[in-house]
């Protein structure tokens, strides 16, 4: 039961991370090619958020993996 729950949580986190990464890359590309947007400012705004989201999700996935490995089979 716990392994199934771990699988579901890992799958949800991975799918959410993929959607967030795709959305952020799309926004970066839009900002890069839009003549009305200053490219330096768009990257200053999005880069810290991008790093925080990726780091948080990777930490969550690593925590789930480490917790799952600690259990005796």
C-alpha positions in Angstrom: 0.0 0.0 0.0 2.8 2.4 0.9 4.7 1.7 -2.2 1.6 2.4 -4.3 1.2 5.7 -2.5 4.8 6.6 -3.0 4.5 5.8 -6.7 1.4 8.0 -7.0 3.1 10.9 -5.2 6.2 10.6 -7.3 4.2 10.5 -10.5 2.2 13.6 -9.5 5.3 15.5 -8.5 7.1 14.6 -11.7 4.1 15.6 -13.9 3.7 18.9 -12.1 7.4 19.6 -12.5 7.2 18.9 -16.2 4.2 21.3 -16.6 5.9 24.0 -14.6 9.1 23.7 -16.5 7.3 23.8 -19.8 5.3 26.9 -18.8 8.4 28.7 -17.6 10.4 27.9 -20.7 7.5 29.1 -22.8 7.4 32.4 -20.9 11.1 32.8 -21.2 10.9 32.2 -25.0 8.0 34.7 -25.3 10.0 37.3 -23.3 13.1 36.7 -25.4 11.4 37.3 -28.7 8.9 40.0 -27.7 10.3 43.4 -28.7 8.4 45.2 -26.0 10.1 43.3 -23.2 13.6 44.0 -21.9 15.3 40.6 -22.0 17.6 41.4 -19.0 14.6 42.1 -16.8 12.6 39.0 -17.8 15.5 36.7 -16.9 16.1 38.5 -13.6 12.5 37.9 -12.7 12.1 34.3 -13.9 15.5 32.8 -13.0 15.2 32.7 -9.2 11.7 31.3 -9.4 12.8 28.7 -11.9 15.7 27.6 -9.6 13.5 27.5 -6.5 10.8 25.4 -8.1 13.2 22.9 -9.6 15.2 22.7 -6.4 12.1 22.1 -4.3 10.7 19.4 -6.6 14.1 17.6 -6.8 14.4 17.8 -3.0 10.9 16.3 -2.6 11.7 13.5 -5.0 15.0 12.7 -3.3 13.2 12.7 0.1 10.6 10.3 -1.1 13.3 8.0 -2.6 15.4 8.1 0.6 12.4 7.4 2.8 11.4 4.5 0.6 14.8 2.9 0.7 15.0 3.0 4.5 12.2 0.4 4.9 13.1 -3.2 5.3 11.5 -5.4 2.7 
